[in-house]
Amino acid sequence: MFANYVNRHDLTRVARKLERGQVDKVLAKLRIRGKARVTAHWANIDAGTQEWWAIKAVQRRWNTFASGDPEVSFPMYAARTHLADRANLTALSLGCGTGGNEINWAKQEVFGEILGIDIAPERIDAANRGAKEHGLEGNLRFEVADAHDLIKAKQTYDVVLGLQSLHHFQNLDDTMQWVAKLIAPGGFLMVDEFIGPTRFQWTRQQIAAANELLARLPESRKRMSDGRIKERVIRPSKLSMIIDDPSEAVDSDRLLPAIEDNFEVVEVLPYGGSVLHIAFSGISHNFLGDDDETQELLDMCFAHEDKALANGLEHDFAFMVCRPH
């Protein structure tokens, strides 16, 4: 309907919120516009366990795509290869959120200082607490700032990190031009990003693959936090995406081309997600155990996505190592 700007599932979601008495929250969100709505959305710092990144086996799968070793993450791999024999590097992380990814980078012994910035004060507070808890406050700090204002300062960094944040930026052709200007000569842009469909407008091929996977899972593994059973993946309407978070995947299908236009891509390491990201969404908490049954189901899920990728489905996520032109 109207190029999926709205769809019939919006009515179902509204009815569900009416039943739960949550309509006031939706109306309150509609009263906030633009950047303020994005900031309000990201004020919630509860990461939860309902999305695929909460599953340890999924994280090990990402590591295997990055380095060939399930125990060697992308930060570890990048530090041992592209940043080897370098020390006391400065880094800037754009849209750092609560700082979990930056902590992993700061643990590599090549950085003298990492600065993470985000527009949500609640997330910056949580990030600074996390840095202190990990004993990293000496070389890892976080500040409330808008990345678009940084170019005016004309400061450069040895490494700029785009860690699940760049897909929240609009006008990516212009954005990647000014990101390149933040990098000192000889420096890198390190990317861990969603590069899939804008506004999560999943392709028919990936929806079919995800629904086929869901059909193979036992009902007990498809139960969502509200008790409902996830029977199928539904493409969200563009309006629902805008209402929830106007920045989510706002121009994501332009991210990879915009990077390629402004950077030399030294290495790109795709890591799937085209099926698992959307199939596991809302039910990942059912796959957190390390028992044999859970592992067998996860192995089946991984093999299912591997088959879909081998049959031509594009990767929705990628690690990248880039140098400005």
Secondary structure, 3 states (H helix, E strand, C coil): CCCCCCCHHHHHHHHHHHHHCCHHHHHHHHCCCHHHHHHHHCCCCCCCCCCHHHCHHHHHHHHHHHHCCCCCCHHHHHHHCCCCCCCCEEEEEECCCCCHHHHHHHCCCCEEEEEEEECCHHHHHHHHHHHHHCCCCCCEEEEECCHHHHHHHCCCEEEEEEECCHHHCCCHHHHHHHHHHCEEEEEEEEEEEECCCHHHCCCHHHHHHHHHHHHHCCHHHCECCCCCECCCCCCCCHHHHHHHCCCCCCCHHHHHHHHHHHEEEEEEEECCCCCHHHHHCCCHHHHCCCCHHHHHHHHHHHHHHHHHHHCCCCCCEEEEEEEEC
